[in-house]
Amino acid sequence: MFAVSLPVDVTQVFCVYNADAGFIGELQYITGKIFDHAHCALCDITHGWAWKGREEWRQFLKHTRLSFQVVHRNEQPKSLALYTKDVLPCVVVRRGGAYEMVMTPVELEGFGGNTQPFLDCLSARLVTLGLSLIEL
């Protein structure tokens, strides 16, 4: 199980998938996707059918200065799971010990699986929260 232990002054961005981690979870999600009974808009945006993730997403994570934690619903720290209340997928910021929703499931669905518009919107939202994505 995934655990996060950060000082309260550290800003953390969580991208929470609406799918479970692990071999069984991945198999259930892929099977569900094929048979049209499982869906995660964030999975579509960051991975699509690419096992290692889409190149734009990987490059974004590689070059951002913020701490991103990409977690499946069964990997969420308890406090995050209580905050999201299974409103998944979503993007949440934790700073000062408090969580704030950055993107909801409906908003993520609106990107239609397109990575770059998601990254542009995410970047803009984080900047409006006063968070810098790159070192100056």
N, C-alpha and C positions, 0 to 999 in steps of 0.2 A: 504494500500500500504506500502511496505517495504521501510524504509529510513535509510540511513547510514550517521552518522555525526561523523567523526573521525579526530583527528589532522593529519596534513600532514606527521608527522614523524612516524605514526603507519603503520605497514605493514598489509595489508588485503588480504586474498586469497578469490576470488569469484569463486564458481562453479555454472555455469549458465545452467539451464535445458532448453531444447527446448520444453517447455510445459508451460501452464498457471497454476497459483495457483488458489485455490478456488474449491468449490464443482463442479461447471460447468466445469472448466478447467480440473480437475481430471477425471471427467466423460467422457469428450471429448477425453482425452488422452487414457484412458482404452478402450473405444469403438474403437478408431482409431487403437490401438495396436491389438485388437482382429481381426479387419477387415483389418489389414495390410495397413492402410493409414496414420498412425502416428508413429513416431519413434524418440527416443532420446537415443543416445548411452550412455550418462551420467546416465540417468534414469536406463538403463539396468545394468550398472556397480554398482551403489550405492544401487539400490532397487530390480531390477528384479521384481518379483511378491510379494516380502515381503513388506507389508504396512509400517512397521516401518524402513525399510532399512535392508540391509545385515549386519550381525554381524561384519564382518571385517571392514566395513565402519564406523559403529557406534563406534567401539573400537578405530579406527584411530582418529576420531574426538574427542573422549573423552580424549585421551592421548597426542595429539599434543599441543605444546605451541603456535602455530601460531593461529591467529584469522581467522577462516573460516566462510564465509557467503555462505550458499547454497540457491540460489534464482531461482525462475522461471522467464521466460522471461518478464512477466508483473510485476515483483517485482523489477527489476533492477533500481538502481538510474539512473537519466537521464544521468549523465556523463558516466556511464558504458554502458548504452544502445547505446549512441553515439559511444563509442569506439568499442563495439562488432559489431555494425551495423547488427544485426541479424545473425551474423556468430555463430550459436548455434548448439549444446551445446559447451561450452568451459570452460577452467579454465584460470583465469586472476589474476595477482598479481597487487595490487595497493600499491605503496610506494613513498614517497616524492611527493604525489599529482599526480603521473603519473601511467598509466596502462601499463602492459606488458602481452602479450599473452603467456601462459605457455603450453597449449594444445589446439589444434584445433579440429574441428568436425571430420576431417579425422583421426587424431591420436586417438581420443576417440573411433571411430568406430573400429579401429584396435585391440582393446582389446577384442572384441567379447563378451562383457558383463561380462568379468572376473575381479573380484574385486582386487585380490592380485597383479597381474601384473600391473594394473593401479596404485595401491598404491605404489608399488616399483618404478615405473617410475616417478610418481609425487614427491615422496620423493627425488629421485636423482636429478630431475630438480630443485626443491626448494633449495637443498643444493648447486647446482652449481650457483644459484643466491645469495648465501651467507646467506641463511635463515636456521636457525637451527629449527628442528622439535621438539626436546626434550630439557628439562632443563638439564644442565650439573652440 
